[in-house]
Amino acid sequence: MQQILDSIAIGLESIWANKLRSVMTVLGNIVAVTSIVTVVSLIQGMNAMVSRVIVTDVGADSFTIQRRPPVRTADDEEQTRNNPLVTLAEANAIRRFSPTITSVVAQAQTRGTVTYREQVLENVQIQGVTSDYVDFSTFDAERGRMMSSSEVARNRPVVLVGWDVAEQLFGDANPLDRIIKIQGVHFRVVGVSEQKGGMFGASMDGFAVIPIGSHMKLFGARQSLSLMVKPTSPDVLSVAMDDATVALRVARRLSPRDPNNFGIFTSDTLLGIYRQATTGIFAVLVGVVALSLLVGGLVIMNIMLMVVSERTREIGLRKALGARRRDIMSQVLTESVTLSTVGGLAGILLGFLAARGIAAATPLPAQLELWSVVLGIGITAAVGLFFGAYPAARAASLDPIEALGRE
């Protein structure tokens, strides 16, 4: 152990004594690790953000039924183009069919205009919901209250607004019980939803929730709904999905040979599609960045060969005094690994700073993971070990007599 520590100390002394050469030696490692840590931090940040958004929209303890499943190819797009609309009657059929289903909320979404006095907001997401919406955690009220089930069932002119809508319409004023206009129709604000944040620079708080009957009066009744279905327990989620599938197939009079003409999925389904679509891209991106490690390794090997050449007499003297072959190899390998790892540590720090800088200047999020730090250190240590093996073997094979005789 002491021998290894001594070799590390020698390596650090060599780095300090030859600062410029050392920096140039590990520059490739620094660039590679900086790039890898930056890319991985941005990827992890994007994954975390997408996961949060999908779970918020779909719900971790529920599933969603839509007119079309998530399409992946042009053929999928063509095959599902003529799927029938999802209706309120089908939502009621699913609720009645299965004892494993406790709530079904039908949703309609359309972009519209919201006004308050002189303030006008265009392109606000207007959501229409049925009374079961109160059972889903995706809906909340940070200020005031949510619309009651009876208000939704009776299509009362009440509205739950998103955080951005409340801020832009009312500023610091209290928005509760204020009368706003949606598509020119008056609604009373009963609550403000908790701030959800943004995704890639787009706000997730620019919405207003109203009863679905009011939504249909404003935007027309012929529109496809999406259904959020909540089972009695997360343990029966798969059973509830099967029951909902059967109920919808029965309501649409599909024969056993007919495929489903609707989409049914959970948050895990959407996350799986996202990861499948992005895993290959991310792997190629990290792989291309990692190629610079090869360049950095070759530079380290060349420098270590030069170091061995410069220290030929020292190595010959050590061997003449009894140093074994493995002692010489251990010293050279330890110096190579130390040099490479120092570059890796510098790259990790620069990569973290670069990721935070990009996150601050752009909508892209960043999230540094411990495993990426360990990976960066491990990769650079492995590079130093691999590319230092040949110089170490060459140093260990030197004949002490010939080495001592060299100038």
GIMO-V781632 format. One line per field, one symbol per residue. ss: DSSP state (H for helix, E for strand, - for the rest). psi: psi as a letter, one per 20 degrees, with the letter a starting at -180 (. if undefined). burial: b if it has 9 or more other ideal C-beta (glycine too) atoms within 8 Angstrom, else e. A space follows every 10 residues. Layout:
ss->???
psi->???
burial->???
This chain:
ss->-HHHHHHHHH HHHHHHH-HH HHHHHHHHHH HHHHHHHHHH HHHHHHHHHH HHHHHHHH-- -EEEEE---- ---HHHHHH- -------HHH HHHHHHH--- EEEEEEEEEE EEEEEE--EE EEEEEEEEE- HHHHH----- --EE----HH HHH----EEE E-HHHHHHHH --------EE EE--EEEEEE EE-----EE- -EE---EEEE EHHHHHHHH- -----EEEEE E--HHHHHHH HHHHHHHHHH H--------- --EEEEHHHH HHHHHHHHHH HHHHHHHHHH HHHHHHHHHH HHHHHHHHHH -HHHHHHHHH ----HHHHHH HHHHHHHHHH HHHHHHHHHH HHHHHHHHHH H--------H HHHHHHHHHH HHHHHHHHHH HHHHHH---H HHHHH--
psi->ghhghghggg ghhgghhmgg hgghgjgggg gghggggggh ghghgggggg gggghgghph krrqprhqrp qhrhghgghj hjqqqprhhh ghgghhgpii phqoppqqpq pappqodipp pqkpooppqr hihiipiipr ohqcrrprhh hghjlqmqqo qrggggghhi ciqoipjqpr pokippqppi rpqqpibrok ipqjjmrppr qhghghhgjq inqprqpppp rhqhhkghgh ggghggghhg hjlprhiprp lrpprrhhgh hggghhhigg ghggghgghi hhhgghghgg ggghhhgggh kgggghgghh jjprghgggg gggggggggg hghgghhggh gghgghgghh iriprqopqh hhgggggggh ghghggiigg hghgghipph ghghiq.
burial->eeebeebbeb bbebbeeeee ebeebbbbbb bbbbbbbbbb bbbbbbbbbb bebbbbebbe ebbbbbbbbb eeeeebbeeb eeeeebebeb bbbbbebbeb bebbbbbbeb ebbbbbeeee beebbbbbbb bbbbebebbe bbebebbeee bbeebebbbb bbbbbbeebb eeeebbebeb bbbebebbbb bbbeebebbe eeebbbbbbb bbebbbebbe eebebbbbbb beeeebbebb bebbbbbbbb bbeeeeeeeb bbbbbbbebb bebbbebeee ebeebbeebb ebbebbbbbb bebbbebbee bbbebbbbbb eeeeeebbbb bbbbbbbbbb bbbbbbbbeb bbebbbebbe eeebbbebbe ebbebbbebb bebbbebbbb bbbbbbebeb ebbbeee
